[in-house]
Each structure stands twice: as C-alpha cells, then as structure tokens.
Amino acid sequence: MLRGFLAAAVTPLRNGGSALDEEAFAPLVDFLAAAGLDGVFALGTTGEGILLSAEERKRAAELFVEAGKGRLSVAVHCGAQTTAQTSALAGHAAEIGADAVAVIAPPYFRLDEDELVEHFAAAAEACAPLPFYIYEFARVSGYAVPLSVIARLRERASNLAGLKVSDRPWEAFEPYLIEGLDVFVGPEVLIEQALERGAAGAVSALATAFPEEVVEHHTARLAQLREAIERFSFHAALKRVLGRRGVAVREDVRAPLRGLTSKERDELDRWLESS
C-alpha cells in the first residue's frame, strides 16, 4: 500500500522529446529518494504518459521500478484511451514489480457509469492483486468520476485501494475522502487540509523538482512555488529546475508540449536564484 509523499515525476526525454533518456532515470530517482520522499507516481500528467507510446510507457515504468527498488514505492499510471491498452499497461506494471497501478478516466468520450465501471474493473483485474487506484482529475479527463462508480467498483475489484485526486478547490476534492479508501491529494495548496481530514498522503508535481518543500508542505510556500512555475511551460520548467539543481534531466518535452524560450529560461533562472 502506498503511504506518505510521492513525486508526480517528470519523464526524462532526449532528442527534442522524441526518445526516452534512459540514463537520466536513476539520477532523478536518487534525487527524490535523498530528499525524503516515500515514492514516485510515474507516467501521470506531469510524466507526459499520455503522449508516449505503449512501448515507451512500459520501458519508462521498468526504469522507474528498477531505480526505486528498495528505496521508493513506485505507482505506475496506466490510463489510456482504450480499455485494452489500459489493461495491458496495468498487467505489465504488475509483472515488473511496481507497487501500485493508477488509472484515470479515459479522455475525449464522456463515459457513462456502466462504461467507467467496466473500464476500471478490467484494469484492476489485469494488475490484481496489486493495489489499484483511481486517478481522479476532471480538468484533464474532461469529467469527474461519479461517487457511485467508485461504490460499484469496490464490489467488483478487491484490490481497489484508493484514489489520487487532483481536483480543486476543496469543495471538488472533499467528496472523494471516502471511508475505507486511501486518498492522495494532488493540489499542493490542499495538502495540509487533506491530511488533517484523513488523506493517506500526497502526489505532487512540484515534488519532482522541489521534493524537500513538499515534504515540509507549508501551504503558503507551495502556493508560491506553483504560481511561479505555472508562468512558464510547466513540464519544461520543472525539468529546467532539476537541471539547475544538478540532476541530469534535460528540458526536452514531447510535442505538442513546448520547451522554454530563451527569455523564459533566463527569467526562470533568475527566479530560482532569488527564491
């Protein structure tokens, strides 16, 4: 079972974002482990997972699991557009020794309750008995997972362990604090409040570049960091910060995401030096 603070990790890329930078995975995991984090959430929104091919996602998952072995729990996001691909990725995560699987509701089509239950149930079965988590993020999936779907899935999937919830504000997050399920909070500004209300931990994008700040989880400081990074191309900015902090991660991102302009790079560097 997952516990504590996890980094929603970036995925190291090279060649303008067209290929995995396999040599950079271990240094990234070393950096995260040294900062006191409990785990890594791989290939989610911050990890550009939806933009990678199935084979790239499998290889990246293998690299994260290998690097984290014995030090960090590794949850692999396996959500994809189709149930078949989602289930294949979930099964692969279980085979390579991941600690958990998470799946977001498929984007584009707004699935009804029956469709969502069947989709999640198939993915959970593919990785059973590995702990399975619903990744709730209405802004990127296009719709929220109804609470009734979660209730029905609990009857179908014995390995349903909890949720990773990235919705905000608090009023959107709070309904997912469901008794008997472990909930991990995504928005950094909600971490303190969510932990007070019984959340099991946090899965933070900022933790991939500022892990020590997330471990401390002071709301005002995290809000300041999030506001600063979101002025730029978010994924490239996080990778730039990692590079500036001595981690061998390139700024490369997968198109259609874009890298930083020279002006943005200079501005980000000045902010980082003064923060």
C-alpha positions in Angstrom: 0.0 0.0 0.0 1.2 3.5 -0.8 1.8 5.9 2.0 3.2 9.4 2.5 4.6 11.8 -0.1 5.1 10.8 -3.7 6.6 12.8 -6.6 4.5 13.0 -9.7 7.7 12.5 -11.6 8.7 14.0 -14.9 9.8 11.6 -17.5 13.3 12.2 -18.8 13.4 12.6 -22.5 16.1 13.5 -25.1 16.4 14.3 -28.8 13.9 17.1 -28.6 11.5 14.9 -26.7 11.3 12.1 -29.2 13.0 9.5 -27.1 13.4 8.4 -23.5 16.6 9.5 -21.8 17.2 6.2 -20.1 20.4 7.3 -18.3 18.6 10.1 -16.5 16.0 7.9 -14.7 18.4 6.7 -11.9 19.8 10.2 -11.1 16.2 11.5 -10.9 15.1 8.8 -8.5 18.3 9.3 -6.5 17.5 12.9 -6.1 13.9 12.2 -5.0 14.9 9.5 -2.5 17.6 11.7 -0.9 15.0 14.4 -0.3 13.0 12.1 2.0 10.0 11.2 -0.3 8.2 8.0 0.1 7.6 7.2 -3.6 7.1 8.1 -7.2 4.0 8.4 -9.3 5.2 7.6 -12.8 3.8 8.5 -16.2 0.9 10.6 -15.0 0.1 14.1 -16.1 3.4 15.5 -15.0 5.1 12.5 -16.6 3.6 13.1 -20.1 2.4 9.5 -20.0 -0.5 10.0 -22.4 1.9 11.4 -25.0 4.2 8.3 -25.0 3.7 5.1 -27.0 2.7 2.0 -25.1 6.2 0.5 -25.5 7.8 3.8 -24.2 5.5 3.7 -21.2 6.4 0.1 -20.5 10.1 0.9 -20.7 9.8 4.0 -18.6 7.9 2.1 -15.9 10.7 -0.5 -15.9 13.3 2.1 -15.4 11.4 3.8 -12.5 10.8 0.5 -10.8 14.4 -0.6 -11.2 15.8 2.7 -9.9 13.4 2.8 -7.0 13.8 -0.7 -5.8 14.2 -0.9 -2.0 14.0 2.9 -1.6 10.9 4.3 -3.1 7.4 2.9 -3.8 6.6 3.2 -7.5 3.0 3.7 -8.6 2.6 3.5 -12.4 -0.2 5.4 -14.1 -1.6 3.2 -16.8 -4.6 5.2 -18.0 -5.0 5.2 -21.8 -7.7 5.9 -24.3 -8.8 2.3 -24.7 -9.6 -0.4 -22.1 -7.4 -2.9 -23.9 -4.3 -0.7 -23.8 -5.0 0.4 -20.2 -5.3 -3.3 -19.1 -2.1 -4.2 -21.0 -0.2 -1.5 -19.3 -1.6 -2.4 -15.9 -0.7 -6.0 -16.3 2.8 -5.0 -17.4 3.2 -2.9 -14.3 2.3 -5.8 -12.1 4.7 -8.1 -13.9 7.7 -5.8 -13.4 7.2 -5.3 -9.7 5.5 -1.9 -9.4 4.0 -1.2 -6.1 0.6 0.1 -7.4 -1.3 1.0 -10.5 -3.4 4.1 -11.1 -5.8 4.8 -13.9 -7.5 8.0 -15.0 -10.9 8.0 -16.7 -10.3 8.0 -20.4 -10.5 11.4 -22.0 -12.4 12.5 -25.1 -15.5 10.4 -24.7 -17.6 11.3 -21.6 -18.2 7.7 -20.5 -21.3 6.8 -18.5 -21.3 5.0 -15.2 -21.6 1.5 -16.7 -18.7 2.2 -19.1 -16.5 3.6 -16.4 -17.1 0.7 -14.0 -16.3 -1.9 -16.7 -13.2 0.1 -17.7 -11.8 0.4 -14.2 -12.7 -3.2 -13.3 -10.8 -4.6 -16.3 -7.7 -2.6 -15.4 -7.9 -3.6 -11.8 -8.3 -7.2 -12.7 -5.3 -7.0 -15.1 -3.0 -6.0 -12.2 -4.6 -7.9 -9.3 -3.7 -8.4 -6.5 -1.5 -5.2 -6.9 -3.2 -2.2 -5.2 -5.3 -0.3 -7.7 -6.0 3.5 -7.5 -8.5 5.6 -9.5 -6.8 8.8 -10.7 -9.4 11.5 -10.4 -8.6 14.7 -12.4 -11.7 16.1 -14.0 -9.8 19.0 -15.7 -7.7 16.7 -17.8 -10.1 13.8 -18.3 -12.9 16.1 -19.1 -15.3 14.8 -16.5 -15.4 13.7 -12.9 -15.7 10.1 -11.8 -19.1 9.8 -10.0 -19.0 8.5 -6.4 -21.5 5.8 -7.5 -18.9 4.4 -9.9 -16.4 4.1 -7.0 -19.0 2.4 -4.8 -19.8 -0.1 -7.6 -16.1 -0.7 -8.3 -15.5 -1.6 -4.6 -17.8 -4.5 -5.1 -16.1 -5.6 -8.3 -12.4 -5.1 -7.6 -11.0 -6.4 -4.3 -7.7 -4.7 -5.0 -9.2 -1.2 -5.2 -7.0 0.6 -2.6 -7.9 4.3 -3.0 -7.7 7.3 -5.2 -5.3 10.0 -6.3 -7.4 13.2 -6.5 -6.1 16.3 -8.3 -9.4 18.2 -8.3 -9.6 21.7 -6.7 -10.9 23.7 -4.9 -11.5 21.9 -1.7 -15.2 21.6 -2.4 -14.4 19.5 -5.5 -11.8 17.4 -3.6 -13.6 16.7 -0.4 -16.3 14.3 -1.6 -13.6 11.8 -2.6 -12.4 11.4 1.0 -14.2 8.1 1.2 -14.0 6.0 4.3 -12.0 2.8 3.8 -10.1 4.1 0.8 -6.7 5.7 0.8 -6.8 9.1 -0.8 -3.8 11.0 -2.1 -4.1 14.7 -2.7 -2.7 16.3 -5.8 -3.1 20.1 -5.4 -0.3 21.2 -3.1 -2.4 24.0 -1.6 -4.8 21.3 -0.2 -2.1 19.0 1.3 -2.3 20.3 4.9 -6.1 20.4 4.9 -6.4 17.0 3.3 -4.0 15.3 5.7 -5.9 16.8 8.6 -9.1 15.2 7.2 -7.5 11.8 6.9 -5.8 11.7 3.5 -3.1 9.0 3.3 -0.6 11.3 1.6 0.1 13.5 -1.4 1.2 13.0 -5.0 2.7 16.3 -6.1 4.0 17.6 -9.3 6.2 20.2 -7.5 7.8 17.3 -5.6 9.6 16.2 -8.7 11.7 19.4 -8.6 11.2 20.7 -5.1 10.8 17.4 -3.1 12.0 18.9 0.2 9.5 21.7 0.0 6.6 19.2 -0.4 7.9 17.0 2.5 7.6 20.2 4.6 4.3 21.0 3.0 3.8 24.6 4.1 0.8 25.8 2.1 1.9 29.4 1.5 5.3 28.3 0.2 3.9 25.6 -2.0 1.4 28.1 -3.4 4.2 30.5 -4.2 6.2 27.8 -6.0 3.2 26.6 -8.0 2.4 30.1 -9.1 6.0 30.8 -10.2 6.4 27.6 -12.2 3.0 27.9 -13.9 4.2 31.2 -15.5 6.2 29.0 -17.9 5.7 25.9 -19.9 5.1 23.7 -16.9 6.8 20.4 -17.8 9.9 22.1 -19.4 10.2 24.4 -16.4 10.2 21.5 -13.9 12.9 19.8 -15.9 14.9 23.1 -16.2 14.8 23.4 -12.4 16.0 19.8 -12.0 18.9 20.5 -14.3 19.8 23.7 -12.3 19.7 21.7 -9.2 22.3 19.2 -10.5 20.0 16.4 -11.7 20.9 15.1 -15.2 17.5 15.7 -16.7 17.2 17.6 -20.0 14.5 20.1 -20.7 13.1 18.1 -23.6 9.4 17.5 -23.6 7.1 15.5 -26.0 5.2 17.6 -28.6 2.7 19.2 -28.6 4.1 20.4 -25.3 6.8 23.0 -25.9 10.1 23.9 -24.4 11.2 27.1 -22.8 12.1 30.2 -24.9 15.5 31.8 -24.2 13.7 34.7 -22.5 11.7 32.3 -20.3 14.8 30.3 -19.5 16.6 33.4 -18.3 13.6 34.5 -16.3 13.2 31.1 -14.6 16.9 31.0 -13.7 16.7 34.5 -12.1 13.7 33.5 -10.1 15.3 30.2 -9.0 18.5 32.0 -7.9 16.5 34.5 -5.8 13.9 32.2 -4.3 
